[in-house]
Amino acid sequence: MSRYIAIEGPIGVGKSSLAKMLGERFGVEPVFEAVDENPFLKSFYTDREGFAFQTQMFFLVSRYKQLSAFAQTDLFSRTILCDYVMERDMLFARINLDENEFRLYLDIYNQLVKQIPAPDLVVFLQADTSTLMKRIKQRGRDIERSVGYDYIDRVNKTFNEFFFNYRKTPLLIINTNNIDFVANSDDFERLVKKVRSDIQGQEFFNPLKSVF
């Protein structure tokens, strides 16, 4: 089984929930990005242009601190489960920052990313934008009440485009529109089996068709 597994996907797709479930199954404590600790995020959702740079820089430093620590870890002796990859930060920066801000951000990002170890496996969760909006509404986070369809759709398209061309590590792609790992134990058990397998290149997981 891969020793360093990262779960990715757009806002509302369920990556943190899946990371928790896999963590319980594999007996490890997942590493979650410090969303609630970002003091600028609430203001960002009501004034994206005014608070984009501060919000993004907090996430960049926070994610760097978390992921760079893995470089000091013996990845052959333990399993690491994380609910994001470093490239996530760059994708949101590309969406939210203006040209000058992004140029400055990229100079810093390119220096920091050199010190981040790559996962052994990335699990990318997909969903239609309408499904993402429904899930965001269902989880009822106050900070996300002002998030509109257009913004989530842009995030969704950016993630899909990036991972369509992703070749850095083995990649498992899962369309979650009709999959519920929490409510359907069969779906989850099939996914666990797939994650434990030797995934090469880019592969797709569809429990409805029992594709392994």
Secondary structure, 3 states (H helix, E strand, C coil): CCCEEEEECCCCCCHHHHHHHHHHHHCCCCECCCCCCCCCHHHHHHCHHHHHHHHHHHHHHHHHHHHHHHHHCCCCCCCEEECCCCHHHHHHHHHHCCHHHHHHHHHHHHHHHHHCCCCCEEEEEECCHHHHHHHHHHHCCHHHCCCCHHHHHHHHHHHHHHHHCCCCCCEEEEECCCCCCCCCHHHHHHHHHHHCCCCCCEEEEEHHHCEC
